[in-house]
Amino acid sequence: MNKLGIITLAVLVLAGVYVWGAWVYEGKWGGPGTGNGQFDLPRGVAVASDGAVYVTDFYNHRVQYFSATGSFLGKWGSYGSSNGSFNLPYHGAVASTGFVYVADGFNHRVQYFTSSGSFLGKWGSRGTGPGQFEFAVGVAVAPDKNVYVVDGRNRRIQYFTSSGSFLGTWGKDGTGKGEFRSPGGVAVAANGNVYVADSGNHRIQYFTATGSFLGQWGSPGEGNGQFNMPADVDVTRKGIVFVADFRHHRLQYFTSSGSFLGKWGSPGSGNGQFLFPCGVAANSRGDRVYVVDSFNDRIQYFRDTEYAVSPTSLGRVKALFR
């Protein structure tokens, strides 16, 4: 190791900085169809604290859930508007309580369930008032258990208590700060900041828990940090932000303030390739990322080759500089 490497290493260790390596393909499951473990244009993915993976199976109007490596565990839902039925479910989220929240798109509502799919409650109806939706698209649960919902065609974010009592809203149509065009997924960081995939504006915006604008990044284009209709966003507990870059058929990832860190993916059906990735979610540890490879009707998952390097793991840090 040269002197620069030694100095850099010392800074990293003393600061407790986490070093992130390359993300590599680890596995996949799925295929087109209506059977267990098959999908019809899946949209969203969420990971529970126990590692279970929940997938919103869009045109099959259901939720399926799996082990961390894709073994089928269960499912619920069918087409309709009754409790536990769906009309094009978009994204889902799992709370620390284990409750599963689903943005029930064309039913203009949010439903929530136990971890095995027993119906617990719902809220929302079609409209523009508080607690109403015009196509509920995205949903995320904050550390304080408040629930954030992307109100797609109303081009706003609404947030609620865990049982659906209205708390507040922000956003409108436009290209300015805090404005949206075809917003998609939403995620909440460990510090409470809210990240939104502002798809039609080809950018990510982030806010305080009550909607005060904090920052943004992205623009139309193919370069690093540019997007073509980003569909979803997720934030790990260490603040790494993953973005499903829909029409570029790739994943990009960033610091919590938007500095580019890396990317992977290209158009295709091979391992590590995508056709219109719609959803992304990291596990609770942050060392595995799941991607909804929508037009390939499958889930792919990836691992970080150099996960967290802590001050107590000096040997692994040294390995990075060899």
DOMARLUM-317841 format. One record per residue (C-alpha): residue number from 1; residue in three letters; y, z, x. Coordinates in steps of 0.02 Angstrom, whole numbers, padded with zeros to 5 digits. Example, Ala and Ser with C-alpha at 12.3 -4.5 7.8 and 13.67 -1.06 7.14 Angstrom:
<pts>
<1 'ALA' <-00225 00390 00615>>
<2 'SER' <-00053 00357 00684>>
</pts>
This chain:
<pts>
<1 'MET' <00000 00000 00000>>
<2 'ASN' <00171 -00044 00069>>
<3 'LYS' <00324 00070 00068>>
<4 'LEU' <00393 -00007 -00091>>
<5 'GLY' <00228 00022 -00178>>
<6 'ILE' <00223 00203 -00121>>
<7 'ILE' <00400 00234 -00182>>
<8 'THR' <00365 00149 -00349>>
<9 'LEU' <00206 00248 -00369>>
<10 'ALA' <00296 00412 -00334>>
<11 'VAL' <00429 00372 -00464>>
<12 'LEU' <00297 00328 -00594>>
<13 'VAL' <00197 00486 -00563>>
<14 'LEU' <00345 00604 -00559>>
<15 'ALA' <00416 00527 -00718>>
<16 'GLY' <00248 00527 -00807>>
<17 'VAL' <00269 00342 -00846>>
<18 'TYR' <00124 00250 -00926>>
<19 'VAL' <00075 00086 -00843>>
<20 'TRP' <00005 -00051 -00953>>
<21 'GLY' <-00115 -00182 -00893>>
<22 'ALA' <-00179 -00345 -00965>>
<23 'TRP' <-00254 -00350 -01139>>
<24 'VAL' <-00427 -00427 -01142>>
<25 'TYR' <-00540 -00487 -01279>>
<26 'GLU' <-00669 -00357 -01332>>
<27 'GLY' <-00748 -00414 -01496>>
<28 'LYS' <-00733 -00490 -01669>>
<29 'TRP' <-00809 -00491 -01842>>
<30 'GLY' <-00794 -00586 -02005>>
<31 'GLY' <-00807 -00763 -02068>>
<32 'PRO' <-00761 -00855 -02228>>
<33 'GLY' <-00839 -00796 -02389>>
<34 'THR' <-00850 -00659 -02520>>
<35 'GLY' <-00991 -00554 -02448>>
<36 'ASN' <-00978 -00389 -02357>>
<37 'GLY' <-00882 -00415 -02196>>
<38 'GLN' <-00824 -00588 -02246>>
<39 'PHE' <-00645 -00634 -02287>>
<40 'ASP' <-00536 -00758 -02380>>
<41 'LEU' <-00370 -00765 -02285>>
<42 'PRO' <-00359 -00582 -02235>>
<43 'ARG' <-00181 -00518 -02215>>
<44 'GLY' <-00162 -00340 -02155>>
<45 'VAL' <-00251 -00214 -02046>>
<46 'ALA' <-00232 -00026 -02023>>
<47 'VAL' <-00326 00098 -01916>>
<48 'ALA' <-00364 00277 -01967>>
<49 'SER' <-00361 00424 -01848>>
<50 'ASP' <-00552 00426 -01846>>
<51 'GLY' <-00554 00243 -01790>>
<52 'ALA' <-00602 00165 -01957>>
<53 'VAL' <-00521 -00006 -01982>>
<54 'TYR' <-00453 -00058 -02154>>
<55 'VAL' <-00422 -00242 -02194>>
<56 'THR' <-00331 -00314 -02345>>
<57 'ASP' <-00438 -00462 -02398>>
<58 'PHE' <-00300 -00565 -02479>>
<59 'TYR' <-00383 -00697 -02587>>
<60 'ASN' <-00535 -00588 -02620>>
<61 'HIS' <-00414 -00460 -02695>>
<62 'ARG' <-00495 -00312 -02609>>
<63 'VAL' <-00493 -00191 -02463>>
<64 'GLN' <-00638 -00182 -02342>>
<65 'TYR' <-00663 -00051 -02208>>
<66 'PHE' <-00765 -00048 -02050>>
<67 'SER' <-00810 00053 -01896>>
<68 'ALA' <-00703 00031 -01742>>
<69 'THR' <-00817 -00110 -01684>>
<70 'GLY' <-00835 -00198 -01851>>
<71 'SER' <-00988 -00123 -01938>>
<72 'PHE' <-00962 -00136 -02126>>
<73 'LEU' <-00931 00034 -02209>>
<74 'GLY' <-00868 -00005 -02383>>
<75 'LYS' <-00750 -00097 -02498>>
<76 'TRP' <-00655 -00082 -02659>>
<77 'GLY' <-00549 -00189 -02774>>
<78 'SER' <-00556 -00345 -02880>>
<79 'TYR' <-00431 -00462 -02959>>
<80 'GLY' <-00323 -00382 -03093>>
<81 'SER' <-00186 -00257 -03131>>
<82 'SER' <-00286 -00102 -03177>>
<83 'ASN' <-00297 00048 -03062>>
<84 'GLY' <-00388 -00002 -02903>>
<85 'SER' <-00373 -00188 -02939>>
<86 'PHE' <-00259 -00304 -02841>>
<87 'ASN' <-00163 -00465 -02856>>
<88 'LEU' <-00149 -00530 -02678>>
<89 'PRO' <-00142 -00370 -02573>>
<90 'TYR' <-00037 -00395 -02417>>
<91 'HIS' <-00027 -00253 -02291>>
<92 'GLY' <-00102 -00080 -02292>>
<93 'ALA' <-00071 00084 -02201>>
<94 'VAL' <-00168 00244 -02169>>
<95 'ALA' <-00080 00413 -02172>>
<96 'SER' <-00128 00562 -02065>>
<97 'THR' <-00202 00635 -02224>>
<98 'GLY' <-00324 00489 -02228>>
<99 'PHE' <-00244 00415 -02384>>
<100 'VAL' <-00242 00225 -02385>>
<101 'TYR' <-00085 00140 -02452>>
<102 'VAL' <-00090 -00043 -02505>>
<103 'ALA' <00055 -00160 -02542>>
<104 'ASP' <-00011 -00243 -02700>>
<105 'GLY' <00090 -00404 -02685>>
<106 'PHE' <00101 -00493 -02853>>
<107 'ASN' <00072 -00333 -02951>>
<108 'HIS' <00238 -00278 -02874>>
<109 'ARG' <00177 -00104 -02834>>
<110 'VAL' <00099 00013 -02706>>
<111 'GLN' <-00069 00094 -02737>>
<112 'TYR' <-00149 00232 -02636>>
<113 'PHE' <-00327 00291 -02617>>
<114 'THR' <-00442 00409 -02527>>
<115 'SER' <-00518 00346 -02365>>
<116 'SER' <-00669 00282 -02463>>
<117 'GLY' <-00568 00196 -02599>>
<118 'SER' <-00555 00321 -02742>>
<119 'PHE' <-00393 00287 -02836>>
<120 'LEU' <-00260 00422 -02815>>
<121 'GLY' <-00099 00348 -02882>>
<122 'LYS' <00026 00205 -02889>>
<123 'TRP' <00208 00166 -02911>>
<124 'GLY' <00319 00015 -02939>>
<125 'SER' <00351 -00125 -03062>>
<126 'ARG' <00435 -00293 -03054>>
<127 'GLY' <00623 -00285 -03038>>
<128 'THR' <00773 -00250 -02927>>
<129 'GLY' <00805 -00068 -02965>>
<130 'PRO' <00758 00083 -02858>>
<131 'GLY' <00569 00095 -02848>>
<132 'GLN' <00546 -00081 -02914>>
<133 'PHE' <00485 -00228 -02811>>
<134 'GLU' <00489 -00415 -02808>>
<135 'PHE' <00328 -00446 -02713>>
<136 'ALA' <00280 -00291 -02613>>
<137 'VAL' <00231 -00357 -02442>>
<138 'GLY' <00223 -00221 -02310>>
<139 'VAL' <00189 -00035 -02306>>
<140 'ALA' <00193 00098 -02170>>
<141 'VAL' <00177 00287 -02167>>
<142 'ALA' <00293 00393 -02059>>
<143 'PRO' <00242 00550 -01964>>
<144 'ASP' <00328 00653 -02101>>
<145 'LYS' <00215 00562 -02228>>
<146 'ASN' <00358 00464 -02308>>
<147 'VAL' <00307 00287 -02356>>
<148 'TYR' <00409 00132 -02312>>
<149 'VAL' <00385 -00026 -02414>>
<150 'VAL' <00445 -00203 -02378>>
<151 'ASP' <00515 -00270 -02542>>
<152 'GLY' <00493 -00452 -02495>>
<153 'ARG' <00593 -00557 -02615>>
<154 'ASN' <00724 -00422 -02638>>
<155 'ARG' <00744 -00430 -02449>>
<156 'ARG' <00754 -00244 -02424>>
<157 'ILE' <00661 -00090 -02366>>
<158 'GLN' <00629 00053 -02487>>
<159 'TYR' <00558 00221 -02440>>
<160 'PHE' <00472 00356 -02541>>
<161 'THR' <00382 00521 -02533>>
<162 'SER' <00194 00513 -02508>>
<163 'SER' <00169 00511 -02697>>
<164 'GLY' <00301 00379 -02733>>
<165 'SER' <00463 00471 -02773>>
<166 'PHE' <00608 00360 -02724>>
<167 'LEU' <00710 00418 -02573>>
<168 'GLY' <00818 00273 -02519>>
<169 'THR' <00838 00089 -02479>>
<170 'TRP' <00928 -00031 -02362>>
<171 'GLY' <00945 -00217 -02333>>
<172 'LYS' <00996 -00377 -02420>>
<173 'ASP' <00980 -00564 -02395>>
<174 'GLY' <01063 -00630 -02239>>
<175 'THR' <01061 -00648 -02051>>
<176 'GLY' <01170 -00502 -02000>>
<177 'LYS' <01119 -00331 -01938>>
<178 'GLY' <01013 -00243 -02068>>
<179 'GLU' <00994 -00402 -02169>>
<180 'PHE' <00830 -00495 -02195>>
<181 'ARG' <00753 -00664 -02231>>
<182 'SER' <00571 -00659 -02288>>
<183 'PRO' <00533 -00488 -02211>>
<184 'GLY' <00349 -00458 -02174>>
<185 'GLY' <00266 -00307 -02096>>
<186 'VAL' <00341 -00136 -02059>>
<187 'ALA' <00291 00003 -01939>>
<188 'VAL' <00354 00178 -01902>>
<189 'ALA' <00358 00248 -01725>>
<190 'ALA' <00313 00427 -01677>>
<191 'ASN' <00499 00468 -01668>>
<192 'GLY' <00527 00405 -01846>>
<193 'ASN' <00612 00240 -01803>>
<194 'VAL' <00567 00098 -01921>>
<195 'TYR' <00524 -00076 -01857>>
<196 'VAL' <00529 -00229 -01971>>
<197 'ALA' <00462 -00404 -01941>>
<198 'ASP' <00610 -00505 -02005>>
<199 'SER' <00506 -00663 -02019>>
<200 'GLY' <00632 -00788 -02084>>
<201 'ASN' <00759 -00735 -01953>>
<202 'HIS' <00628 -00744 -01814>>
<203 'ARG' <00665 -00570 -01750>>
<204 'ILE' <00618 -00387 -01750>>
<205 'GLN' <00745 -00260 -01812>>
<206 'TYR' <00731 -00073 -01796>>
<207 'PHE' <00817 00071 -01883>>
<208 'THR' <00826 00259 -01901>>
<209 'ALA' <00716 00339 -02033>>
<210 'THR' <00857 00322 -02160>>
<211 'GLY' <00901 00142 -02120>>
<212 'SER' <01043 00151 -01992>>
<213 'PHE' <01033 -00003 -01882>>
<214 'LEU' <00978 00031 -01703>>
<215 'GLY' <00941 -00138 -01627>>
<216 'GLN' <00854 -00307 -01635>>
<217 'TRP' <00773 -00438 -01528>>
<218 'GLY' <00705 -00614 -01546>>
<219 'SER' <00763 -00788 -01591>>
<220 'PRO' <00680 -00953 -01639>>
<221 'GLY' <00585 -01030 -01494>>
<222 'GLU' <00428 -01030 -01390>>
<223 'GLY' <00485 -00925 -01243>>
<224 'ASN' <00443 -00745 -01204>>
<225 'GLY' <00523 -00634 -01335>>
<226 'GLN' <00554 -00780 -01453>>
<227 'PHE' <00462 -00802 -01618>>
<228 'ASN' <00412 -00923 -01752>>
<229 'MET' <00395 -00820 -01912>>
<230 'PRO' <00336 -00651 -01845>>
<231 'ALA' <00220 -00587 -01981>>
<232 'ASP' <00184 -00407 -01933>>
<233 'VAL' <00230 -00269 -01812>>
<234 'ASP' <00149 -00108 -01753>>
<235 'VAL' <00203 00031 -01634>>
<236 'THR' <00086 00139 -01531>>
<237 'ARG' <00116 00325 -01506>>
<238 'LYS' <00182 00283 -01332>>
<239 'GLY' <00312 00163 -01403>>
<240 'ILE' <00232 -00005 -01363>>
<241 'VAL' <00278 -00131 -01500>>
<242 'PHE' <00154 -00268 -01545>>
<243 'VAL' <00209 -00422 -01644>>
<244 'ALA' <00098 -00549 -01731>>
<245 'ASP' <00190 -00711 -01689>>
<246 'PHE' <00122 -00808 -01838>>
<247 'ARG' <00163 -00990 -01806>>
<248 'HIS' <00146 -00976 -01618>>
<249 'HIS' <-00033 -00912 -01641>>
<250 'ARG' <-00009 -00770 -01519>>
<251 'LEU' <00027 -00585 -01494>>
<252 'GLN' <00178 -00523 -01398>>
<253 'TYR' <00214 -00344 -01348>>
<254 'PHE' <00372 -00253 -01297>>
<255 'THR' <00451 -00087 -01255>>
<256 'SER' <00521 00013 -01400>>
<257 'SER' <00692 -00067 -01372>>
<258 'GLY' <00627 -00244 -01359>>
<259 'SER' <00602 -00280 -01174>>
<260 'PHE' <00463 -00409 -01155>>
<261 'LEU' <00301 -00342 -01079>>
<262 'GLY' <00171 -00477 -01110>>
<263 'LYS' <00080 -00594 -01228>>
<264 'TRP' <-00088 -00675 -01262>>
<265 'GLY' <-00163 -00806 -01376>>
<266 'SER' <-00157 -00992 -01412>>
<267 'PRO' <-00205 -01102 -01561>>
<268 'GLY' <-00392 -01115 -01590>>
<269 'SER' <-00551 -01028 -01646>>
<270 'GLY' <-00617 -00967 -01479>>
<271 'ASN' <-00617 -00788 -01421>>
<272 'GLY' <-00438 -00732 -01397>>
<273 'GLN' <-00369 -00881 -01491>>
<274 'PHE' <-00288 -00872 -01662>>
<275 'LEU' <-00245 -00976 -01814>>
<276 'PHE' <-00093 -00894 -01894>>
<277 'PRO' <-00115 -00709 -01852>>
<278 'CYS' <-00046 -00608 -01998>>
<279 'GLY' <-00078 -00427 -01953>>
<280 'VAL' <-00087 -00312 -01803>>
<281 'ALA' <-00129 -00128 -01782>>
<282 'ALA' <-00168 -00014 -01635>>
<283 'ASN' <-00288 00132 -01639>>
<284 'SER' <-00222 00309 -01624>>
<285 'ARG' <-00252 00314 -01436>>
<286 'GLY' <-00159 00150 -01410>>
<287 'ASP' <-00291 00070 -01301>>
<288 'ARG' <-00365 -00048 -01430>>
<289 'VAL' <-00272 -00175 -01538>>
<290 'TYR' <-00340 -00262 -01693>>
<291 'VAL' <-00274 -00432 -01748>>
<292 'VAL' <-00297 -00516 -01916>>
<293 'ASP' <-00342 -00694 -01868>>
<294 'SER' <-00304 -00753 -02043>>
<295 'PHE' <-00349 -00937 -02049>>
<296 'ASN' <-00506 -00903 -01947>>
<297 'ASP' <-00555 -00772 -02078>>
<298 'ARG' <-00592 -00639 -01948>>
<299 'ILE' <-00533 -00486 -01855>>
<300 'GLN' <-00522 -00488 -01667>>
<301 'TYR' <-00495 -00336 -01559>>
<302 'PHE' <-00434 -00313 -01382>>
<303 'ARG' <-00424 -00173 -01255>>
<304 'ASP' <-00301 -00128 -01119>>
<305 'THR' <-00380 -00146 -00948>>
<306 'GLU' <-00270 -00007 -00878>>
<307 'TYR' <-00231 00115 -01017>>
<308 'ALA' <-00124 00268 -00988>>
<309 'VAL' <-00095 00318 -00809>>
<310 'SER' <-00038 00498 -00816>>
<311 'PRO' <00029 00611 -00678>>
<312 'THR' <-00146 00684 -00662>>
<313 'SER' <-00231 00517 -00633>>
<314 'LEU' <-00156 00470 -00465>>
<315 'GLY' <-00313 00378 -00411>>
<316 'ARG' <-00297 00253 -00552>>
<317 'VAL' <-00114 00224 -00512>>
<318 'LYS' <-00158 00188 -00331>>
<319 'ALA' <-00283 00058 -00390>>
<320 'LEU' <-00141 -00040 -00467>>
<321 'PHE' <-00061 -00066 -00297>>
<322 'ARG' <-00215 -00120 -00199>>
</pts>
